[in-house]
Amino acid sequence: MEFFCYHRDRPGSGALRDELVEEHWSYMDRFAEQMIARGPTFTDDREAATGSVHILDLPDPAAARAFAFDEPNYQAGVYRDVLIRRWRNTLGRTMWDFPGGRTGGNRYLVIGLGAGEPADLAAPEDRAELIAYGPLLADDGATWLGTAALLRAADKDAARAVLTADRYADIEVHNWQFGGRQ
């Protein structure tokens, strides 16, 4: 089962996050085989972290919650909250398989919070700039709750346009970069 986890930083927790970077990476190393995508999100000026996204394949919802809540930054209070949802990898690849590579261009995390009938269940036809894409689902794996994407785009407006705007209660767009050890 694939899961989308987005930990949002608590304001003012940057120094603590920096202190824990090796513990965080060591923890993530334990899940290297299960990772589909990962990386931090940033402020508009890209100077400070605002969160951390991890998309991975785990046995069940309990394992996903354990992954999210046992994470060292979460345990230490770096994060103010965490969003955990089942996810479906519509691209069938990991971020490391993205033809565009780890660097170059602006990278974004787009989260569409569902409202009403499901939308954007399949990846758009033009997948060249998509790094990861899939619907956010309830624990039953069937009930649609939204859509999440990692992509390269010219700007936030272009990133937001990957989702059908009038089909969501809200669409969040965050600056993002490939995570993990370099």
C-alpha positions in Angstrom: 0.0 0.0 0.0 1.3 3.4 -0.9 1.0 6.3 1.5 1.5 10.1 1.3 2.9 11.8 4.5 3.3 15.5 4.7 4.8 16.8 8.0 4.3 20.6 8.4 6.9 22.4 10.4 6.0 24.3 13.6 6.9 28.0 13.3 10.4 28.7 14.7 11.5 25.1 14.6 14.3 25.5 12.0 17.2 25.3 14.5 15.8 22.1 16.0 15.3 20.7 12.5 19.0 21.5 11.7 20.1 19.8 14.9 18.2 16.6 14.0 19.2 16.3 10.3 21.4 13.3 10.7 18.8 11.5 12.9 16.1 12.3 10.3 18.2 10.9 7.5 19.3 7.8 9.4 15.6 7.2 10.2 14.7 7.6 6.5 17.6 5.3 5.4 15.7 2.5 7.1 12.8 3.0 4.6 15.0 3.5 1.5 13.6 0.5 -0.3 10.0 1.6 0.3 10.5 5.3 -0.8 8.7 6.6 -3.9 9.5 10.2 -3.2 10.7 12.5 -0.4 12.0 16.0 0.3 11.5 19.2 2.1 9.2 22.1 1.3 10.2 25.7 1.6 9.1 29.3 2.1 8.5 31.4 -1.0 12.1 32.7 -0.8 13.3 29.1 -0.4 15.3 30.2 2.7 13.5 28.2 5.4 11.9 24.7 5.5 8.2 24.5 6.0 7.7 20.8 6.0 8.7 17.4 4.7 6.9 15.1 2.3 7.4 11.3 2.1 5.6 9.0 -0.3 6.3 5.3 0.4 5.0 1.8 0.2 4.1 0.3 3.6 2.1 -2.8 4.6 -0.9 -1.0 6.1 -2.3 2.2 7.6 -0.9 1.3 11.1 2.6 1.1 9.6 2.2 4.5 7.9 1.1 6.1 11.2 4.1 4.5 12.9 6.4 5.8 10.2 5.0 9.3 10.5 4.8 9.6 14.3 8.1 7.8 15.1 10.1 10.1 12.9 12.7 12.0 14.9 11.6 15.5 13.9 8.0 14.7 14.8 9.1 13.2 18.2 11.2 16.3 19.0 8.5 18.8 18.1 9.7 20.1 14.8 6.4 19.4 13.1 3.1 21.0 14.1 1.0 18.4 12.3 1.1 15.6 9.8 -1.2 14.6 6.9 -1.3 10.9 6.2 -3.3 9.5 3.3 -3.3 6.4 1.2 -2.0 7.2 -2.3 -1.9 5.6 -5.7 1.3 5.9 -7.8 -0.3 6.6 -11.2 3.1 7.1 -12.8 4.4 3.8 -11.6 7.9 5.1 -10.8 9.9 6.7 -8.0 11.3 10.3 -8.1 14.7 8.9 -8.8 13.3 7.6 -12.2 12.2 11.2 -13.1 13.8 11.9 -16.5 14.4 15.5 -15.5 16.9 14.6 -12.8 17.3 15.9 -9.2 18.1 19.5 -10.1 17.1 22.2 -12.5 13.9 24.3 -12.7 11.4 25.0 -10.0 10.0 22.0 -8.1 6.7 22.0 -6.3 4.4 19.9 -4.1 0.7 20.4 -5.0 -2.0 19.1 -2.7 -5.6 19.3 -3.7 -8.0 18.7 -0.9 -11.1 17.0 -2.4 -14.6 18.3 -2.4 -17.4 16.4 -4.0 -16.9 14.0 -6.9 -13.4 12.6 -7.5 -11.2 14.5 -9.9 -7.8 14.0 -11.5 -7.6 10.3 -10.7 -5.3 9.7 -13.6 -2.1 11.6 -14.4 -2.4 14.3 -17.1 -1.5 13.3 -20.6 1.6 15.5 -20.6 3.7 13.8 -17.9 7.1 15.2 -18.9 7.3 17.5 -15.8 5.6 15.1 -13.3 7.9 13.7 -10.7 5.1 11.9 -8.7 1.3 12.0 -9.1 -1.7 10.3 -7.5 -5.0 10.4 -5.7 -5.2 10.8 -2.0 -7.4 8.2 -0.5 -9.0 7.2 2.8 -7.7 4.1 4.6 -10.1 1.9 2.6 -8.1 2.7 -0.5 -11.2 3.6 -2.5 -12.7 6.9 -1.1 -11.2 9.9 -2.8 -10.0 12.7 -0.6 -7.9 14.7 -3.0 -4.8 14.5 -5.2 -1.1 15.1 -4.6 1.7 15.8 -7.2 5.4 16.6 -7.2 6.4 18.4 -10.4 8.7 20.8 -12.1 6.9 24.0 -13.3 7.7 27.5 -14.3 6.0 29.0 -11.3 3.4 28.3 -8.6 0.5 29.1 -10.9 1.7 26.7 -13.5 2.1 24.0 -10.8 -1.4 24.6 -9.5 -2.8 24.2 -13.0 -1.9 20.4 -12.9 -5.2 20.0 -10.9 -8.7 20.9 -12.0 -9.2 24.1 -9.9 -13.0 24.0 -9.4 -13.0 20.4 -8.1 -11.1 21.0 -4.8 -12.0 22.7 -1.6 -8.4 24.0 -1.5 -5.2 23.6 -3.5 -1.9 24.1 -1.7 1.3 24.8 -3.6 4.7 24.4 -1.8 8.2 24.9 -3.0 9.8 21.5 -2.9 13.2 19.8 -3.6 14.4 16.3 -3.9 15.3 15.0 -0.5 17.7 12.5 1.0 21.4 12.2 1.1 23.1 13.8 -1.9 
